[in-house]
Amino acid sequence: MAKPRTRKARAGTGWALLGITAVMSLVTAAGLFHVWNAQKNLALRRAIWVEVDRSRTLENERTELRREQARMTAVPRATVKAQVMGLRPPRPDQVIQADEIEEAAP
């Protein structure tokens, strides 16, 4: 014959159920914390990567702008040589006749 359950035995089952529920809640909370922390780290890594990529793009753009500035502000060699030789561009009202070609003397 089976013994009927006593009140004390049922109380032990209730405490066991409460203990299992508490442990499951703690494990679930730890898992959620881990996922939240991992997502935060991934978001930070992504933000850092975006900033590094943006920085590289801006650095390349700055280099290109410096090259363009140097190209625009550099005095061409022909202009410098012409100034050294005393040559200057014609005035707007000056007429230049190029009937004869002068040959440079050796």
Summary of the structure (lengths in Angstrom):
residues: 106
radius of gyration: 43.4
end to end distance: 135.1
largest distance: 137.4
contacts: 157
relative contact order: 0.03
helix: 71%
strand: 0%
